């Protein structure tokens, strides 16, 4: 399913500048901007390289600005924002943007018609920009001006920073290395000449960063302008890379990438435009970690890999798309980092030690393993490397582990310490945790019940019958305690959290997670009641609210500086990912009408 934005919408600059595209490379790097080529984030760039996959990302090339050069003059296709002005205004020549297998653009004026697409090559820090001159009487010259950032993707470049102006140009290849801590970058444009002139362009303005309360201006360096002659029908494949490569055949490399993506679609059991779009979108998040393993990027542009997000997303990203081997590689990677019964909450940007401040990532890991087994029948994987780890993880929870995570006398899982956020509602402003949820959280205990049930089933499959029965008894006790402790008879739904005997009646979407897990913890009657409350109080066309609108703590707008945003993050803000558990519950506990509703939600 292609996404197409036509000229009328592209002429509305503020609207168009809010629509972003991204091309990722399978190792954490990417190319990204807005549909009109106006960078609104410091994270935007033609090549944002992952120096140590999937982390240590750097904006190498911020922009590659095009100019059509004819005997009648120069026609600028770029759009740049500076304080108080937009100049040039190339978006006025943009006729369409389309997101298919690759993002593509059509620019047209009285003297030319130019097509452009961008492709990030899988497994390397390389981007190919393809230009095709469709019409242009007698041919034109295409000017390409690179704007180099060469800095950490969280930072901003300033002319006063250390910057090496040296360059080499030979056979259409411009090589620069402005920052010693980063690799050299090559911009290869076959047949192009180069007009060298180091210039600094000051105070590029990134509106999205200003809106978010962050540094919003940057200086960028241009080493000069590449020029290539194009006749109607000609294609120019420009390669931007930090790789030490010998092959600069852009056409061949692009065809290989197209073939790889086509093969992803071949694994689909349902072939329609929507499913194909989901498969290609899923591919953007599965990345390499280390020499031979895989992981999942929690979100672009600035997240790395998080344990919770990875395990929640794994079934959809890999199992539903036929990528069973990738699922196993992801599970193996996180299994290696199991420590004191926990998998990491996240891996930091700069490859530091993993962080473990999470109560649910390990529980979701159990669920992901169970989903993997159901899809693969790979019992050998469960038997040998995995089951001993699972038994140790449960034992660690039972005797107590980090952050006061422990099993209470009633069999329920309790967690939390002052100043630490452990569930997915993890916003923190300074030292204040906005939604602490200390104690026994509803989805955590539904996950704990599923953890014990999964352990019981795996033990049975591995002929450990006594252990299987023991876990079965513990799970039954948790189910009884859950029903007794979490049912809110007054509202007909589940309490969100229990702390020191006090139940929190806030209506939040965490209770829908309890309805979506492999092993059901509520009766059908109570589950349907929960579903009714969630639908009435939290459902929106784009996801579920994190708090119902009548709650005094509800925040209806997510905007402003970091503190303003974080205090609203889980206090009403709608999260699209929650639509997955909602649809699962809808299909599980509903009838034909609910199945129809689920299809309508997915169709948008």
Secondary structure, DSSP 8 states (H G I E B T S, - for coil): --EEEEHHHHT-HHHHTT-EEEEE-SSS-EEEEETTS---STT-EEEEEEEETTEEEEEEEEEEEEEEEETTEEEE--EEEETTEEEEEGGGGEEEEEESSSEEEEEEETTEEEEEEEEE-TTSSEEEEEEEEEE-TT-EEEEEEEEEEEEETTS---TTS-----EEEETTEEEE---TTS--EEEEETT-EEEEEEEEEEEEE-HHHHHTTS--EEEEEEEEEEEEEE-TT-EEEEEEE-S--S---HHHHHHHHHHHHHHHHHT-SS-SHHHHHHHHHHHTTEEEETTTEEEE--STTT---BHHHHHHHHIIIIITTT-HHHHHHHHHHHHHT-BTTB--SB--TTS---B---SSHHHHHHHHHHHHHHHH--HHHIIIIIHHHHHHHHHHHHH-BGGGBEE-TTS-EEB--TT---SS---EETTEETT---BEEHHHHHHHHHHHHHHHHHHHHTT-HHHHHHHHHHHHHHHHHHHHHHEETTTTEE-SEEETTEEE----THHHHHTTSSS--S-HHHHHHHHHHHHHHTEETTEEESS-TTSTT------SSHHHHHHHTTTT-EETTHHHHHHHHHHHH--HHHHHHHHHHHH-
